[in-house]
Amino acid sequence: MKSNFNKETKEILDNPVKQNESSIDVEIRKIMKKYSVVGLQALAVVKGKVVWSSVYGYQNLSRKILMTEETQFRIASISKLFTATAVMQLIEDNKVDLDEDVSSYLGFLIRNPHFPKMKITLRQLLTHTSSLNSDDVNGSVYARFIASSQTEKVPNLKEIFLEDGRFYNKLLWGEWKPGTNEKWTYSNLGSILIAAIIEKISGKRFDHYIIDNLFEPIEIKNAAFSYPKNEQIGNIATLYEWDKQSNKYLVTIDGSKNQKNINWNNYIPGSNGGMFNPQGGLYISVEELSHFMIAHMQNGKYKNQRILKEHTAKMMKTVHWKSDNLNRFFTKMGLQFHISSDFLSQYPNMVGHSGEAYGLLSDMYWEEEKEFGIIFMMNGCRFDSTIQTRFDVEVELASAIYQNIIQDVI
């Protein structure tokens, strides 16, 4: 892979800085150099304990700010697991049902116009089988809705889902029946609907519900949805995307410039669902994200606190949808959880999720029987794929962490 970065950037990327001593450093450095990784946080858990963590490279290239353990990343789609866990708490309390028509919770009719008599359910939203089209097909309706939502004039969710709404698009829905297992399409809009249901039923704003019912019980103190906390602004990883035409990294999101102070005091919970980016907008470090992973590895329990009952946590990790098409990334789904066959080739049923957005790559997966898990996040790399599903840099990092840290202790 030929590199044409300018001299200063090339020197930085060819010599990734490490801040923590570790036996795995040499392997990590090789991978970072191979893929021009800007910055990396990584962590391994065995039997509920963090056994290794390290940071490398840069939080910000132009300012030469080193990556730290406190640096927060906008982790993209791993965020969906928090949204899913929150709604499962409401299911435990018998306030919502997996197979009920979501219209009954939202207060207006949600229907695929191609199948107007068929209900849309939470189970479908959590498994991406609702027949909502992908963002690429529908013109990223959700992104335009969220951009409009992050103002003081918050649009109503009806503006997407009712045909006379200003965000409605005739390509919003696919031409297949809701709940059809043969058709599976990844949709960010599903998490926005789920977040709206959480608000509608709990009476709380999504971010407040998450803090009270997920962050506080498992000792997550610094994370935030949509915008990083004011006191964390200096600890946000700038995200970079490699531009092939100019052969250099371009800044996509600079978290230190992304803080907004919006007056949402008059917002009615349940009327929007997207203002806090429940599908991908969580800012968090790998250390605090490990609390969440450990809770799910231990079937809902972190230290002496529970975020889910044991049977609910197990249900989320049970396969609810699968496909025999092996040439796609998602072949098995729990309730929002991905059951992966290609994170570590020797373990075909690792549970978790990945994230990719604006140059970021993030992964959080664990093995249920062996009780080990891996988390890592990168804020920029030159990635490609030779296995047609997961990016090579992800596979190589997972393998290096497993072979050098985990293999001998499980």
C-alpha positions as CSV (number, residue, x, y, z in Angstrom):
1,M,0.0,0.0,0.0
2,K,1.8,3.1,-1.2
3,S,1.7,6.1,1.1
4,N,1.8,9.7,-0.3
5,F,1.2,11.6,3.0
6,N,3.2,14.9,3.5
7,K,6.5,14.4,5.2
8,E,5.4,15.5,8.7
9,T,2.2,13.4,8.7
10,K,4.1,10.3,7.4
11,E,6.7,10.6,10.1
12,I,4.0,10.7,12.8
13,L,2.0,7.8,11.4
14,D,5.1,5.6,10.7
15,N,6.2,6.0,14.3
16,P,3.0,5.7,16.4
17,V,3.5,6.8,20.0
18,K,2.7,4.4,22.8
19,Q,1.9,5.6,26.2
20,N,1.7,2.3,28.1
21,E,4.3,-0.5,28.2
22,S,2.9,-3.8,27.1
23,S,4.2,-7.1,25.5
24,I,1.8,-6.5,22.6
25,D,3.3,-3.1,21.6
26,V,5.4,-4.4,18.8
27,E,2.5,-6.2,17.1
28,I,0.2,-3.2,17.5
29,R,2.9,-0.8,16.1
30,K,3.2,-3.0,13.0
31,I,-0.5,-3.0,12.4
32,M,-0.8,0.8,13.0
33,K,2.1,1.5,10.5
34,K,0.6,-0.9,7.9
35,Y,-2.8,0.9,8.0
36,S,-1.6,4.4,8.9
37,V,-3.7,4.4,12.1
38,V,-3.9,7.8,13.6
39,G,-4.8,6.8,17.2
40,L,-5.9,3.7,19.0
41,Q,-7.4,2.7,22.4
42,A,-7.6,-1.0,23.1
43,L,-8.7,-3.2,26.0
44,A,-9.1,-6.9,26.8
45,V,-11.4,-8.5,29.5
46,V,-11.3,-12.0,30.9
47,K,-13.9,-13.3,33.3
48,G,-15.2,-9.9,34.2
49,K,-11.9,-8.2,34.7
50,V,-9.8,-5.9,32.5
51,V,-6.5,-7.8,32.0
52,W,-4.9,-5.3,29.6
53,S,-5.4,-1.9,28.1
54,S,-3.3,0.4,26.1
55,V,-3.3,3.6,24.0
56,Y,-1.3,4.5,21.0
57,G,-0.9,7.4,18.6
58,Y,-2.7,10.6,18.4
59,Q,-6.0,12.1,19.6
60,N,-5.3,15.0,17.3
61,L,-2.7,15.0,14.5
62,S,-2.3,18.7,13.7
63,R,-2.0,19.7,17.3
64,K,0.1,16.5,18.1
65,I,-2.1,15.7,21.1
66,L,-1.4,12.2,22.3
67,M,-4.1,9.6,22.8
68,T,-4.9,8.9,26.5
69,E,-7.0,6.5,28.4
70,E,-9.4,9.3,29.1
71,T,-9.9,10.2,25.4
72,Q,-13.5,9.7,24.3
73,F,-14.5,8.6,20.9
74,R,-17.8,9.0,19.1
75,I,-18.3,5.3,18.8
76,A,-20.9,5.1,16.0
77,S,-23.2,2.1,15.9
78,I,-22.1,0.4,19.2
79,S,-24.3,3.2,20.6
80,K,-27.3,1.2,19.4
81,L,-26.7,-1.4,22.1
82,F,-27.3,1.2,24.9
83,T,-30.6,2.2,23.2
84,A,-31.6,-1.5,22.9
85,T,-30.7,-2.2,26.5
86,A,-32.8,0.7,27.7
87,V,-35.9,-0.4,25.9
88,M,-35.4,-4.0,27.2
89,Q,-35.6,-2.5,30.7
90,L,-39.1,-1.2,29.9
91,I,-40.0,-4.7,28.5
92,E,-38.9,-6.2,31.8
93,D,-41.2,-3.8,33.6
94,N,-44.1,-4.9,31.3
95,K,-44.4,-1.3,30.0
96,V,-43.8,-2.3,26.4
97,D,-43.9,-5.6,24.4
98,L,-41.5,-6.9,21.8
99,D,-44.3,-7.9,19.4
100,E,-46.8,-5.1,20.0
101,D,-47.5,-2.5,17.3
102,V,-45.1,0.4,18.0
103,S,-47.9,2.7,16.8
104,S,-49.6,2.1,20.1
105,Y,-46.7,3.6,22.0
106,L,-45.9,6.5,19.7
107,G,-49.5,7.8,19.3
108,F,-49.6,7.8,15.5
109,L,-49.7,5.1,12.8
110,I,-46.4,3.6,11.6
111,R,-46.8,1.6,8.5
112,N,-45.0,0.4,5.4
113,P,-47.3,1.8,2.7
114,H,-46.7,-1.3,0.6
115,F,-48.2,-3.4,3.4
116,P,-50.5,-1.1,5.3
117,K,-52.2,-3.8,7.3
118,M,-49.0,-5.2,8.8
119,K,-47.8,-3.8,12.1
120,I,-44.2,-2.7,12.9
121,T,-42.8,-4.2,16.2
122,L,-39.9,-3.6,18.5
123,R,-38.6,-7.0,17.7
124,Q,-38.4,-6.1,14.0
125,L,-36.7,-2.8,14.8
126,L,-34.1,-4.5,17.0
127,T,-33.3,-7.1,14.4
128,H,-33.5,-4.8,11.4
129,T,-36.3,-6.7,9.8
130,S,-39.0,-3.9,10.0
131,S,-38.8,-3.3,6.2
132,L,-37.3,0.2,6.8
133,N,-34.9,0.8,3.9
134,S,-31.2,1.4,4.3
135,D,-29.9,4.9,4.7
136,D,-28.2,4.7,1.3
137,V,-31.4,3.9,-0.4
138,N,-33.7,6.4,1.3
139,G,-31.3,9.3,0.9
140,S,-30.1,9.4,4.5
141,V,-33.5,10.7,5.7
142,Y,-32.4,10.1,9.3
143,A,-29.3,12.2,9.0
144,R,-31.3,15.2,7.7
145,F,-33.9,14.7,10.4
146,I,-31.2,14.6,13.1
147,A,-29.4,17.7,11.8
148,S,-32.7,19.5,12.0
149,S,-33.4,18.1,15.4
150,Q,-30.2,19.6,16.9
151,T,-31.7,23.0,17.1
152,E,-34.2,24.7,19.4
153,K,-37.0,24.1,16.9
154,V,-37.1,20.3,17.2
155,P,-39.2,18.6,14.5
156,N,-41.8,16.0,15.3
157,L,-41.1,12.4,14.5
158,K,-44.3,12.5,12.4
159,E,-42.3,14.6,9.9
160,I,-40.5,11.4,8.8
161,F,-43.1,8.8,9.0
162,L,-46.3,10.4,7.8
163,E,-46.6,10.9,4.0
164,D,-47.2,14.7,4.3
165,G,-44.1,15.2,6.5
166,R,-41.3,17.3,5.2
167,F,-38.7,14.5,5.7
168,Y,-40.8,11.8,4.3
169,N,-39.4,9.9,1.3
170,K,-41.2,7.3,-0.8
171,L,-38.0,5.2,-0.5
172,L,-38.3,5.1,3.3
173,W,-39.8,1.6,3.1
174,G,-38.8,-1.5,1.2
175,E,-41.1,-3.5,-0.9
176,W,-41.1,-6.6,1.3
177,K,-43.2,-7.6,4.3
178,P,-42.2,-6.4,7.8
179,G,-40.7,-9.3,9.7
180,T,-39.7,-11.3,6.7
181,N,-36.5,-13.1,7.6
182,E,-35.3,-13.4,4.0
183,K,-35.0,-9.6,3.8
184,W,-32.7,-7.8,6.1
185,T,-31.7,-4.1,5.9
186,Y,-29.6,-2.2,8.3
187,S,-31.5,1.0,9.4
188,N,-30.5,3.8,11.7
189,L,-34.1,5.0,11.8
190,G,-35.0,1.9,13.8
191,S,-33.0,3.2,16.8
192,I,-34.6,6.6,16.5
193,L,-38.0,5.0,16.8
194,I,-36.9,3.0,19.8
195,A,-35.5,6.1,21.5
196,A,-38.8,7.9,21.0
197,I,-40.6,4.9,22.6
198,I,-38.3,5.0,25.6
199,E,-39.1,8.7,26.0
200,K,-42.8,8.3,25.5
201,I,-43.1,5.5,28.0
202,S,-40.7,6.7,30.7
203,G,-41.6,10.4,30.4
204,K,-37.9,11.3,30.3
205,R,-35.6,12.7,27.7
206,F,-33.5,9.9,26.1
207,D,-30.2,11.2,27.5
208,H,-31.7,11.6,31.0
209,Y,-33.1,8.0,30.9
210,I,-29.7,6.6,29.8
211,I,-27.9,8.4,32.6
212,D,-30.3,7.4,35.3
213,N,-30.8,3.8,34.2
214,L,-27.6,2.7,32.5
215,F,-24.6,5.1,33.2
216,E,-25.1,5.5,36.9
217,P,-25.6,1.8,37.8
218,I,-22.5,0.7,36.0
219,E,-20.3,3.7,37.0
220,I,-20.0,5.4,33.6
221,K,-19.4,9.0,34.7
222,N,-17.9,10.8,31.7
223,A,-19.9,9.6,28.7
224,A,-22.6,11.4,26.9
225,F,-24.9,11.0,23.9
226,S,-24.8,13.5,21.0
227,Y,-22.5,16.1,22.5
228,P,-19.6,15.5,24.8
229,K,-19.8,17.0,28.3
230,N,-18.3,20.5,28.6
231,E,-15.6,19.2,31.0
232,Q,-14.6,16.5,28.4
233,I,-14.0,18.8,25.5
234,G,-10.2,18.5,25.7
235,N,-10.5,14.7,25.7
236,I,-12.3,14.0,22.4
237,A,-10.6,12.1,19.6
238,T,-10.7,14.1,16.3
239,L,-12.0,11.8,13.5
240,Y,-10.1,11.5,10.2
241,E,-11.0,10.1,6.9
242,W,-8.3,9.3,4.4
243,D,-8.9,11.1,1.1
244,K,-7.7,9.1,-1.9
245,Q,-7.5,12.0,-4.2
246,S,-5.3,14.2,-2.1
247,N,-3.6,11.3,-0.3
248,K,-4.0,12.8,3.1
249,Y,-6.3,12.7,6.1
250,L,-9.2,15.1,6.3
251,V,-10.9,16.1,9.6
252,T,-14.5,14.9,9.6
253,I,-15.5,15.5,13.2
254,D,-13.5,17.6,15.7
255,G,-15.2,16.9,19.0
256,S,-13.5,19.9,20.7
257,K,-15.5,22.1,18.3
258,N,-18.8,20.2,18.5
259,Q,-20.3,21.4,21.7
260,K,-23.6,23.1,21.5
261,N,-25.7,24.7,24.2
262,I,-29.3,24.3,23.1
263,N,-32.3,25.1,25.2
264,W,-34.5,22.0,25.1
265,N,-36.5,22.9,28.2
266,N,-39.7,22.9,26.2
267,Y,-39.1,19.6,24.4
268,I,-41.8,17.0,24.9
269,P,-40.2,13.6,25.4
270,G,-41.3,11.1,22.8
271,S,-42.0,13.6,20.1
272,N,-38.6,13.3,18.3
273,G,-36.2,10.5,19.3
274,G,-33.3,11.6,17.2
275,M,-31.9,14.7,18.9
276,F,-29.4,12.7,20.9
277,N,-28.2,10.4,18.1
278,P,-29.4,7.1,19.7
279,Q,-28.2,5.2,16.6
280,G,-24.5,6.3,16.8
281,G,-23.8,9.4,18.9
282,L,-22.3,8.1,22.1
283,Y,-19.0,9.7,23.3
284,I,-17.1,7.3,25.5
285,S,-13.7,5.8,26.2
286,V,-12.9,2.1,26.0
287,E,-12.4,1.9,29.8
288,E,-16.0,3.1,30.5
289,L,-17.4,1.1,27.6
290,S,-15.9,-2.0,29.2
291,H,-18.3,-1.6,32.1
292,F,-21.2,-2.0,29.7
293,M,-19.5,-5.0,28.0
294,I,-18.8,-6.7,31.3
295,A,-22.4,-6.2,32.4
296,H,-23.7,-8.0,29.3
297,M,-21.0,-10.7,29.6
298,Q,-22.3,-11.3,33.1
299,N,-25.9,-11.4,32.0
300,G,-26.9,-7.9,33.1
301,K,-24.7,-7.5,36.2
302,Y,-21.8,-5.1,36.8
303,K,-20.2,-5.4,40.3
304,N,-23.3,-5.4,42.6
305,Q,-25.6,-3.6,40.2
306,R,-28.0,-5.0,37.6
307,I,-29.1,-3.2,34.5
308,L,-31.1,-6.2,33.3
309,K,-32.5,-9.4,34.7
310,E,-30.5,-12.5,33.7
311,H,-33.1,-14.0,31.4
312,T,-33.5,-10.6,29.6
313,A,-29.8,-10.3,29.0
314,K,-29.6,-13.8,27.7
315,M,-32.6,-13.2,25.4
316,M,-30.8,-10.2,23.8
317,K,-27.9,-12.5,22.9
318,T,-30.0,-15.3,21.5
319,V,-30.2,-15.5,17.7
320,H,-33.5,-13.9,16.6
321,W,-32.6,-13.6,12.9
322,K,-30.0,-15.4,10.7
323,S,-29.1,-15.8,7.0
324,D,-27.2,-18.5,5.2
325,N,-25.7,-15.9,2.9
326,L,-22.1,-16.0,4.1
327,N,-20.8,-13.1,1.9
328,R,-22.3,-10.4,4.1
329,F,-21.2,-8.9,7.4
330,F,-24.4,-9.6,9.3
331,T,-25.5,-13.2,9.2
332,K,-26.9,-13.6,12.8
333,M,-28.6,-11.0,15.0
334,G,-29.8,-11.0,18.6
335,L,-31.9,-8.1,19.8
336,Q,-29.6,-5.5,18.3
337,F,-26.6,-7.5,19.2
338,H,-24.5,-8.9,16.3
339,I,-23.3,-12.5,16.5
340,S,-20.1,-12.4,14.5
341,S,-18.3,-15.3,12.7
342,D,-15.4,-13.2,11.5
343,F,-14.1,-11.1,14.4
344,L,-11.9,-14.1,15.5
345,S,-12.1,-16.9,13.0
346,Q,-11.7,-19.6,15.7
347,Y,-14.8,-18.3,17.6
348,P,-17.8,-18.2,15.2
349,N,-20.3,-16.8,17.7
350,M,-18.8,-13.8,19.3
351,V,-21.4,-11.3,20.6
352,G,-21.3,-7.5,20.3
353,H,-21.3,-4.8,17.6
354,S,-19.0,-2.7,15.5
355,G,-19.1,1.0,14.4
356,E,-17.9,2.8,11.3
357,A,-18.6,6.5,10.7
358,Y,-16.6,9.5,9.6
359,G,-13.3,7.5,9.5
360,L,-13.8,5.9,12.9
361,L,-13.7,2.2,13.4
362,S,-14.9,0.7,16.7
363,D,-15.4,-2.9,17.8
364,M,-16.8,-4.5,21.0
365,Y,-17.1,-8.3,21.0
366,W,-16.9,-11.1,23.5
367,E,-17.0,-14.9,23.6
368,E,-19.7,-16.2,25.9
369,E,-18.3,-19.6,26.9
370,K,-14.6,-18.6,27.3
371,E,-15.6,-15.3,29.0
372,F,-13.2,-13.0,27.2
373,G,-13.9,-9.8,25.4
374,I,-12.1,-7.2,23.2
375,I,-12.7,-3.5,22.6
376,F,-10.8,-1.2,20.4
377,M,-11.4,2.2,18.7
378,M,-9.5,4.0,16.0
379,N,-10.0,7.6,15.0
380,G,-8.5,7.2,11.5
381,C,-6.9,4.5,9.3
382,R,-6.5,3.5,5.7
383,F,-8.7,0.4,5.7
384,D,-9.8,-2.0,3.2
385,S,-11.2,-5.6,3.2
386,T,-10.0,-8.8,1.5
387,I,-12.6,-11.0,3.2
388,Q,-15.6,-9.0,1.9
389,T,-17.1,-8.5,5.3
390,R,-15.0,-7.0,8.1
391,F,-12.0,-4.7,7.5
392,D,-8.6,-6.3,7.6
393,V,-7.3,-3.9,10.2
394,E,-10.0,-5.0,12.6
395,V,-9.3,-8.7,12.1
396,E,-5.5,-8.2,12.6
397,L,-6.0,-6.2,15.7
398,A,-8.4,-8.7,17.2
399,S,-6.1,-11.6,16.4
400,A,-3.0,-9.8,17.9
401,I,-4.8,-9.0,21.1
402,Y,-6.1,-12.5,21.4
403,Q,-2.8,-14.2,20.7
404,N,-0.6,-11.9,22.8
405,I,-3.0,-11.2,25.8
406,I,-5.9,-13.5,26.0
407,Q,-4.9,-16.9,24.7
408,D,-2.7,-17.9,27.6
409,V,-5.0,-16.8,30.3
410,I,-8.4,-18.3,29.4
